[in-house]
């Protein structure tokens, strides 16, 4: 009688674990899809695009600052030389 109840408890525990593992597997699949994208831009691609945009904005800022300094210097030299 003890063996039968132990087997029943084991089967019950095994079923509960199987359900938990299936749920965990579904969640991992959703996370993997979010990261990789599965036909859509995933987190990895979106992050890479953001990093590329940040680099472009940094270069554009330095271009604008350089152009401003050049214009100011040219104006100053033209003012001095009259």
N, C-alpha and C positions, 0 to 999 in steps of 0.2 A: 504494500500500500504506500509506503514511503517513496519507493521508486517511481510509482505512477504520478504522485504529486510533484516530485522533483522534475520528471519529464514534462509535465504540464507547465510548470513554472518556467522551465527552460524554453519551451516552445513559445510561451507568452512573451518572455524576455527577448527571444530571437525575433519575433514579429515586431515588437516595439523598436528594436534596434534597426531592423530592416526599414521601417518607416522613417526613422530619423536619418538614416544614411541616404535614402531617396530624397528627402527634403534638402539635406546638405548638398547632395549632388546637383539638384535643380538650382540651388543658390549659387553654387560654383559655376554652373553653366551660364547663369545670368551675368555674373561678374566677368567671366571670360568674354562674353559677348560685348559687354560694356567696354572692356579694355581693348579688344581687338576690332570690334565694329561689326563684323559679320555682314558685309555689304554696305555698311554705312560708315562714316568716319567715327572711329572709336576714340577713346580717351587718349591713346598714344598719338594718333594722327592729329587730334585737336590740340594737344599740348605742343607738338612739334610746330604746328602752324602758328600758335601763339608766340613761341620762341623766335620763329623767323620774323614775325611782325615786329617783335621787340627789337631785334637787330636792325631791321630796316628803319624803324623810328629813331633809333640811336644814331644811325648814319645820317639820316635826314636832318636831325637836330644839329649835328656837327657841321653839315653843309650850310645850314641856315646861319649858324653862329659865325662860320668862316666868311660867308658872303657879307654878313653885317660888319664884321671887323674890317674886311677889305674895303667896303663902301665908306666906312667911317674914316679909315686911313686915307683913302683917295680924296675924300672931301677935305680932310685936314690939310693934306699936302697942297691941294688946289687953292685952298684959302690962304695958306702961307705964301705960296709963290705968286699969288695974286692974279 
